[in-house]
Every structure is written in structure tokens, then in C-alpha cells.
Amino acid sequence: MRKVTRRLMLLDTASLYFRAFFGVPESVKAPDGTPVNAVRGLLDFVDRLVRDHHPDDLIACMDADWRPHWRVALIPSYKAHRVAEEHEAGPDEEQVPDTLSPQVPVIEAVLDALGIARVGVEGYEADDVIGTFTARAKGPVDIVTGDRDLYQLVDDAREVRVLYPLKGVGTLQLTDEAVLRGKYGVGGRGYADLALLRGDPSDGLPGVPGIGEKTAAKLLAEFGDLAGIMAAVDDPGTRLTPAQRKRLDAARAYVAVAPRVVRVAADVPLPEVATALPSTPRDPAGLEELAARWGLGGSLRRLLVTLGT
């Protein structure tokens, strides 16, 4: 008997509602005048993703901690520039547009009422939740994100790919190993090493000074991985230029800790959660109340029709 495999779709939810917020006009408002452009935009995204890619299981992965202490302890500059300046004490708060912040609890309430699994784990980013669900998956996985950090999870052998939005979610880059090798010269496993060597200003990762993306890709092609590159630094017979050897040697302290920061966790203590794509709302009355309160209109109706079919 042929074994039936289930397709899992993992949403990098914050990445998608940020895109929805900036892609849908703020003139889209609730009856009381509150902007709901991110809420309705995200519902439209989910509707399109389900219609186009037919997942059996769908999980909205959340940032319970967008800047985990254990990452900051290793690299203090990690996402430091995103911390809200006015917040001087207590946990870090991420800079979020004033009209987006109030929409996030609405998004969470709507997902819960629909019955779409929503998972965030204290002390971890959504990337780590995605990484752990991916590691545990028994079938193909589609990761929907606008964050290239998750390219490190791409794995043709396990049918793991990243759906990277180019315009809304109607135009997606279906990112597999061939796409990565064509654009960056590395596969999924090599992408994290490439990222930590070149650095990433958007995440506050300094990288190795003087080692850009193309040089990093060439070093990885020649020496295999980060460990191989650092072993080559200690071997005078390897074909490193004097400048490369000097730069990598000077960056040993950073290179020693960066992998743990850059690589997504695969061992997050995930809660037990029902992940099957719902065909009917978990809480119809609650959903109806949310729809009226926030004016979710056609965005919600379309998604309900898609889920029902």
C-alpha cells in the first residue's frame, strides 16, 4: 500500500504580517477607524498560499522572543539596532510601526478562532520554531518567509524548500538547492556559514571584515565548511591569500560563537498542537464577532471558502 505523506507549511508569521502591513494601504480600516491592513493582508496571504500550494498541515510560527538573551550573550550587537530607543529598562522591545502593534493581537485571535495552529516558544524566535518543526517533519515542508536566514533549512533530499515572497505571495521564489547554488554558490547546509562569514547588518552580525559574499562562497567551495576554512588558516600549505589568512585568524573569537547565533535551533521544546489545516472554524461565534468588530469582510470570507473546499 502506498504511504501517504502530508505536506507541511510553516509560516514565518511576523515576516508575512510586516509585508502585509507595508503592502496594503492603511486606509483599510475597521468600522471604528482602526487600521486593519496587516490583518486583512495576512488573511489574503494565507488564502492564496492554501489555494496555490495545498498544504495538509499549516502552522503560524511566532516570535515569543525576537532577540533571545542567549544569542545576545554571544554577540551583543545581535539585532541591537532594532531595539526601541525609548525603552530603557526591562526586556527589549522591537521597533514596530505604531499602527501595526495593535493589529498583532487581532491577528493572533483570528488565527486561533479559525483553528490555524499558532506556535511560539519562550526564549526562541520564530526561525527556531520553524527549524524544529522542519527537523521533525516526516514529509515535504514549505517554509514561507521573507527572511533569507531560513535558506539554511533548504534540503532537496528531504523536500524542504523556502517560498520567498517577491511580490505579495502571488509571486514567490520557490527556493531549492539549485536556486541557492545559482545565486550564492552554496546549498542549504552551506548558507549559514556563508551568512556568518559575510555578516548581516540587518541582524547586527559583523561578519569577518574583508570577507564578502563572493569570497565566502569561494572559500566554502574550496574547504567545504566553516571548520574546514578555519583548519586551512592553521595550515600554511593551503591556498589562502595572506590577507584572507590574517582576517580569518583575527576573527577567531567571532567565528567561535557565530554558528550558534546564526544557525536556527532544531531542539526547541515544542508544545503538542493540532496542525491539520482546518476545514471549518474552531470558534465560529468568536470568529463572527471578530469579523464584525474589525471589519474583516471579503478577506475572511474568501479564506473560509478556501478552507472549506
C-alpha positions in Angstrom: 0.0 0.0 0.0 1.4 3.4 -1.0 2.3 5.5 2.0 0.5 8.9 2.1 2.8 11.8 3.1 1.5 15.1 4.3 2.7 18.5 3.2 3.6 20.8 6.0 3.5 24.6 5.5 5.3 26.8 8.1 4.6 30.5 8.2 7.2 33.0 9.4 4.2 35.0 10.6 5.8 38.2 11.6 7.7 38.4 8.3 4.3 38.0 6.5 2.3 40.5 8.5 5.1 43.1 8.2 4.8 42.6 4.4 1.1 42.8 4.6 1.3 46.0 6.6 3.5 47.7 4.1 1.8 46.2 1.1 -1.9 47.0 2.0 -2.9 50.7 2.4 -3.6 51.9 5.9 -6.9 53.2 4.5 -8.2 49.6 5.1 -9.8 50.1 8.4 -12.2 48.6 11.0 -15.6 50.2 11.5 -14.2 52.3 14.3 -11.4 53.7 12.0 -8.6 51.4 13.4 -6.3 50.3 10.6 -6.5 46.5 9.9 -4.4 46.4 6.8 -2.0 43.9 8.3 -4.8 41.7 9.5 -6.6 41.6 6.2 -3.4 41.4 4.2 -2.3 38.3 6.2 -5.6 36.6 5.7 -5.3 37.2 1.9 -1.8 35.8 2.1 -3.0 32.6 3.8 -5.9 32.2 1.4 -3.5 32.5 -1.6 -0.9 30.1 -0.1 -3.5 27.5 0.7 -5.1 27.7 -2.8 -1.8 27.6 -4.6 0.2 25.1 -2.5 -2.4 22.8 -0.9 -0.8 22.1 2.5 -2.2 19.3 4.7 -0.8 20.9 7.8 -0.3 24.6 8.5 1.5 26.3 11.4 1.8 30.0 12.1 5.2 30.3 13.8 5.6 33.3 16.2 8.4 35.2 17.8 7.9 34.6 21.5 11.3 36.3 21.9 12.5 38.2 18.9 16.0 38.8 20.4 16.8 35.8 22.7 19.2 36.5 25.6 21.3 33.5 24.7 22.1 34.9 21.3 22.8 38.4 22.6 25.1 37.0 25.2 27.2 35.5 22.4 27.1 38.5 20.0 25.9 41.7 21.9 25.2 43.5 18.6 22.6 41.0 17.6 19.6 43.0 16.4 20.7 45.8 18.8 19.8 48.5 16.2 16.1 47.3 16.2 15.6 47.9 19.9 13.1 50.7 20.6 15.2 53.7 21.8 12.6 54.9 24.3 12.5 51.6 26.1 15.3 51.9 28.7 14.6 49.1 31.1 13.3 45.6 31.2 13.0 43.3 28.1 14.0 44.7 24.7 11.1 45.9 22.6 11.4 45.8 18.9 10.7 48.9 16.8 7.3 48.3 15.2 5.1 50.9 13.4 2.6 52.4 15.8 -0.4 51.2 13.7 0.9 47.7 13.3 1.4 46.8 17.0 -2.3 46.9 17.9 -3.1 44.6 14.9 -0.9 41.7 16.2 -3.3 40.6 19.0 -6.1 40.7 16.4 -4.1 38.5 14.0 -3.5 36.0 16.8 -7.2 36.0 17.9 -8.4 35.4 14.3 -5.9 32.6 13.7 -7.0 30.9 17.0 -10.7 31.3 16.1 -10.1 29.8 12.7 -8.2 26.9 14.2 -4.9 27.5 12.5 -2.1 26.3 14.7 -0.1 29.1 16.2 3.2 28.3 18.0 5.7 30.5 19.8 8.1 29.3 22.5 9.5 31.5 25.2 13.2 32.2 24.7 13.1 31.4 20.9 12.5 33.2 17.7 10.0 32.0 15.0 13.0 30.9 13.0 13.9 28.4 15.7 10.3 27.1 15.9 10.4 26.6 12.1 13.8 24.9 12.3 12.5 22.4 14.9 9.2 21.6 13.1 11.3 21.1 9.9 13.7 18.8 11.7 10.8 16.7 12.9 8.8 16.6 9.7 8.2 13.3 8.0 7.1 14.7 4.7 7.7 17.7 2.4 7.9 21.1 4.0 7.2 24.6 2.6 8.6 27.4 4.6 7.0 30.8 3.8 9.3 33.7 4.8 10.8 36.9 3.6 13.8 36.2 5.7 16.7 34.7 3.8 18.2 33.3 7.1 15.9 30.4 6.6 17.6 29.4 3.3 19.8 27.3 5.6 16.9 24.8 6.0 16.6 24.1 2.3 17.2 20.4 1.7 16.3 18.7 -1.6 16.7 15.2 -0.1 14.1 15.9 2.5 11.9 18.0 0.2 12.3 21.2 2.2 12.1 24.4 0.3 11.6 28.1 1.1 8.8 30.1 -0.6 10.2 33.6 -0.7 7.7 36.4 -1.5 8.9 38.6 -4.3 5.6 40.5 -4.6 2.9 39.8 -2.1 2.6 36.0 -2.0 1.2 35.7 -5.5 4.8 35.8 -6.9 7.0 33.5 -4.9 10.6 32.4 -5.4 10.5 28.6 -4.9 13.9 28.2 -3.4 15.5 24.8 -3.6 19.2 23.8 -3.7 19.6 24.7 -7.4 18.3 28.2 -6.8 20.7 28.7 -3.8 23.7 27.4 -5.7 22.9 29.6 -8.7 22.5 32.8 -6.5 25.0 32.2 -3.7 27.3 29.3 -4.8 26.2 27.2 -1.8 23.4 24.8 -0.9 21.2 24.9 2.2 23.8 23.5 4.5 26.4 26.0 3.5 24.1 29.0 3.7 24.5 29.6 7.4 28.3 29.5 7.1 28.1 32.0 4.2 25.9 34.3 6.2 28.1 34.4 9.2 31.3 35.0 7.2 29.9 37.9 5.1 27.8 39.3 8.1 24.4 40.7 8.0 23.8 44.4 9.0 20.1 43.8 9.3 20.7 41.4 12.2 23.7 43.1 13.7 26.1 40.4 12.6 29.5 41.9 11.9 30.9 39.0 9.8 34.6 38.7 9.0 35.9 42.1 7.9 37.1 41.9 4.3 35.3 38.6 3.5 32.3 39.4 1.4 29.7 37.1 -0.1 31.6 36.0 -3.2 34.8 35.4 -1.2 32.9 33.4 1.4 31.3 31.3 -1.3 34.7 30.6 -2.9 36.2 29.6 0.5 33.3 27.3 1.2 33.6 25.7 -2.3 37.4 25.0 -1.7 37.4 24.0 2.0 33.9 22.5 2.5 32.6 24.3 5.5 33.5 26.8 8.3 35.5 24.2 10.2 37.5 23.4 7.0 38.2 27.1 6.4 39.5 27.6 9.9 41.6 24.5 9.7 43.1 25.9 6.5 44.1 29.1 8.4 46.3 26.9 10.6 47.8 25.0 7.6 50.5 27.1 5.8 50.2 24.8 2.8 46.6 25.8 2.0 45.7 28.2 -0.8 44.6 31.1 1.3 45.9 34.6 0.5 47.9 36.2 3.2 45.2 38.8 3.6 42.5 36.1 4.0 44.5 34.2 6.5 45.1 37.3 8.5 41.5 38.3 8.5 40.2 34.9 9.4 42.8 34.5 12.2 41.8 37.9 13.7 38.1 36.9 13.6 38.6 33.6 15.6 36.6 34.9 18.6 33.6 35.8 16.4 33.8 32.6 14.4 33.8 30.5 17.5 30.4 31.8 18.7 28.7 32.9 15.5 27.4 29.5 14.4 25.2 29.2 17.4 23.7 32.6 16.8 23.3 32.2 13.0 22.0 28.6 12.8 18.4 28.1 13.7 17.7 25.8 16.7 16.4 22.3 15.9 15.7 21.4 19.5 13.0 23.8 20.7 10.6 22.3 23.3 7.5 22.5 21.1 4.0 22.1 22.6 1.6 19.5 21.4 -0.6 21.2 18.8 -3.1 20.1 16.2 -1.6 21.2 12.9 -4.1 19.9 10.4 -5.5 22.6 8.1 -9.0 23.3 9.4 -12.0 23.0 7.1 -14.3 24.8 9.5 -13.6 27.4 12.2 -12.7 26.2 15.7 -14.8 29.0 17.2 -17.4 30.1 14.7 -19.2 32.5 17.1 -15.9 34.1 18.2 -14.8 34.4 14.6 -18.1 36.1 13.6 -17.6 38.6 16.5 -14.0 39.3 15.4 -15.2 39.8 11.8 -17.8 42.3 12.8 -15.6 44.1 15.3 -12.7 44.5 12.9 -14.4 44.6 9.5 -12.6 41.6 8.1 -15.1 41.4 5.2 -14.1 39.7 2.0 -10.6 38.7 3.2 -12.1 36.4 5.9 -14.9 35.1 3.7 -12.5 34.1 0.9 -10.3 32.3 3.3 -13.3 30.4 4.8 -14.4 29.3 1.4 -10.9 28.1 0.5 -10.6 26.2 3.8 -14.0 24.6 3.2 -13.0 23.3 -0.2 
